[in-house]
Structures are given as C-alpha cells and as structure tokens.
Amino acid sequence: MGGPQFTLVDSRLSNSSRRRSGPSRENRGATASAIAPPRGRRTSAPFTRFGGFSFARSARRDNPRMTTLYLQMTEKLSAHWRANNNSYPQKFVLSPALRDTYLGDLRLLNNNVGKTVTMPVKHMGVPIEIDDASPGVMVAADGAEVALQ
C-alpha cells in the first residue's frame, strides 16, 4: 500500500491551553467584582409581598395609579394602630362608589378578575359601613373622622 498515510489529530484545545474569558488571574480580585454583576437572586428587591400581589412601596407613593383604596385603608389602619397603642378604629364608612372601587381592588389583589366578589363585612377586623352621604372616612377610636383619600 503505497498511498499517503494520515494521522488523526484532535483539533479541540485542552483545558490548559483554552483562552479564558474575563480578566486574567493576575487582574482578578477587586476589578472582577466591579465588572461582573452579582449572580443569583437579588436580595435587595424593592418589592414586598402583600395579599398575594407584589407592590413596590416607593412606586406606590410616587405613582398615584398604583395606590388602591384597599391599600389606603390598610395604611390608615396601620397609622391608627401606631398612634393609638394598637387600638382598633370604630369603623370605615364608604360611599357606594368607593364600595365598588374597594371590590375592584379586592378582585385585583386576590387574582379574581372576572369573578364575582362579595363585599366583606370587615377590613382587617374593622367593620365596613356603606353610606350614600359619606366621602369615605375612617372613624377613629376617639370618634374623629379621617379621610381615606
């Protein structure tokens, strides 16, 4: 067999001769952490879990469309607790229009969009009353009325 003889050569680079991406080993350290973004899940996310729906606390204050009646009532209740040694207010008084807004917020927060939601008797333990003449208030423990909006 007088033909030419060929030798099979592996064209892949071995581990020792592969080029590494990123900074060389000598330049690693502070420059690598400054260049590379952190890996894994963000631990400083601005979102908090609230009622099964994620809200950005700062976005809620900056964007009036993010603020719902449900959250306003909850924040007024929380402020009342802080100011009055954890005592509950007497009641929330809503107009029929605010009742419809509250029900829409409940649909959104509980992922019940398109489903029928019944009006709850209480909001976080505080009775809810519907009054045609009310602008929407929380009646504090001492009888003072605090506007919801």
C-alpha positions in Angstrom: 0.0 0.0 0.0 1.9 2.9 -1.3 -0.6 5.6 -0.6 -0.1 8.5 1.8 -0.6 7.9 5.5 -2.6 10.3 7.6 -2.5 10.8 11.4 -5.8 11.7 13.1 -5.3 14.8 15.3 -7.8 16.2 17.9 -8.3 19.8 16.9 -10.0 20.7 20.2 -8.0 22.7 22.7 -7.1 21.1 26.0 -8.1 22.7 29.3 -4.7 24.1 29.9 -4.5 25.8 26.5 -8.0 27.3 26.3 -8.4 31.0 26.4 -10.4 32.2 29.4 -12.9 35.0 29.1 -12.8 37.9 31.6 -9.8 39.3 33.3 -6.6 37.3 33.8 -5.8 35.6 37.1 -3.4 38.4 38.0 -6.1 41.1 37.4 -8.9 39.4 39.3 -10.0 40.5 42.7 -11.5 43.9 43.1 -11.7 44.5 39.3 -13.6 41.3 38.7 -16.3 42.1 41.3 -16.6 45.7 40.0 -17.1 44.5 36.4 -19.2 41.4 36.9 -22.8 41.8 38.0 -23.9 39.9 41.1 -25.1 36.4 40.5 -28.2 34.7 41.8 -31.4 36.2 43.1 -31.4 39.9 44.0 -31.7 40.2 47.8 -32.4 43.9 47.8 -35.5 43.8 45.7 -37.8 46.8 46.4 -40.9 44.6 46.3 -42.8 43.2 49.3 -45.4 40.5 49.3 -48.8 41.9 50.3 -52.0 40.0 50.0 -50.7 37.8 47.2 -49.8 40.7 45.0 -46.4 42.4 44.7 -46.2 46.1 45.2 -43.2 48.5 45.1 -43.5 50.7 48.2 -41.7 53.6 46.6 -43.6 53.3 43.3 -46.9 53.2 45.2 -46.2 56.6 46.7 -44.8 58.2 43.5 -47.4 56.8 41.1 -51.0 57.6 42.1 -52.3 54.9 39.8 -50.6 52.3 41.9 -52.3 53.4 45.1 -55.6 51.5 45.6 -58.4 52.2 48.1 -57.6 48.8 49.8 -54.0 49.9 50.4 -55.1 53.4 51.6 -57.5 51.8 54.1 -54.7 49.5 55.3 -52.2 52.3 55.7 -54.8 54.5 57.6 -55.4 51.5 59.9 -51.7 50.9 60.4 -51.2 54.6 61.2 -54.1 54.4 63.7 -52.5 51.4 65.4 -49.2 53.2 65.7 -50.8 56.4 67.1 -53.3 54.7 69.5 -51.3 51.8 71.1 -52.7 49.2 68.7 -56.4 50.0 69.4 -58.8 49.4 66.5 -60.8 52.3 64.9 -64.6 52.1 65.2 -65.4 51.6 61.5 -64.7 52.5 57.9 -67.6 54.4 56.2 -67.6 54.2 52.4 -69.8 55.7 49.7 -71.4 53.3 47.1 -68.8 54.5 44.5 -66.0 53.7 46.9 -67.5 50.3 47.7 -67.3 49.5 44.0 -63.7 50.7 43.9 -62.9 48.5 47.0 -64.5 45.5 45.4 -62.4 46.1 42.2 -59.3 46.3 44.3 -60.2 43.0 46.0 -60.6 41.4 42.6 -57.2 42.6 41.6 -55.4 41.7 44.9 -56.9 38.3 45.1 -56.5 37.5 41.4 -60.3 37.2 41.0 -60.5 39.3 37.8 -63.8 38.4 36.1 -65.3 36.7 39.1 -67.9 37.9 41.4 -66.6 39.2 44.7 -68.9 39.8 47.7 -68.4 42.8 49.9 -66.7 41.7 53.1 -68.2 42.8 56.5 -64.8 43.8 57.9 -61.5 45.1 56.5 -58.7 43.6 58.6 -61.0 43.4 61.6 -62.6 46.8 61.3 -66.3 47.0 60.3 -67.2 48.5 57.0 -70.3 50.6 56.6 -71.9 51.9 53.4 -73.4 55.4 53.5 -74.6 57.4 50.5 -73.5 60.8 52.0 -70.1 59.7 53.1 -67.0 60.9 51.3 -65.0 57.9 52.6 -63.7 58.1 56.1 -62.2 56.0 58.9 -63.8 56.7 62.3 -61.0 56.6 64.8 -61.4 55.1 68.3 -62.0 58.5 69.8 -64.7 59.3 67.1 -62.5 61.6 64.9 -63.1 61.1 61.2 -60.0 60.6 59.0 -60.4 61.0 55.2 -59.4 58.0 53.1 -58.5 59.9 50.0 
